[in-house]
């Protein structure tokens, strides 16, 4: 759900009520998710009268982009042809 909230905030500013209607969950649930995301510095709020409009933190977007690019690069080097798991706990010659 937090990913959906974050993606919605990448499209435009939203208040809790707007996110609630868009995502089909209660305002209190949205508020709890936003609280966690604010504490993680993923989003921030701008006060407009009684409402707070939320946006993604640009630093968070930049950091996540960098991390996903690194994961993509690592994924391209994974040996996908290997048929046997190389788990540390398996001894060589042990049947699967």
C-alpha positions, 0 to 999 in steps of 0.5 A: 500500500505504501508503494501505491501511495508513493506512486500516487504522490509521484503523479501529483500532490495529494491530501489524506482524503484524496489518497483515501478515495483514490486507493479505496482505504480509510483515511486513518489507514492512509494517515498511518502509512503517511506517518511511517513514510514521513518518519522514513523521510520518503514524503513531506507535507505542505500545509494548506489551510486545514489540509496537508498536501503530501509530496515525495522527497526528491532525496528519497526519489534520487536514492531509490532510483540509484538503488534500483539501478544497482539492483538492475545491474546486479540482476543482469549478472545473476547466473540463471542457468545454474540448476542447483542452489548453492546454499551454504548449509548443503554439503557437496554431493548431498541430494536435493 
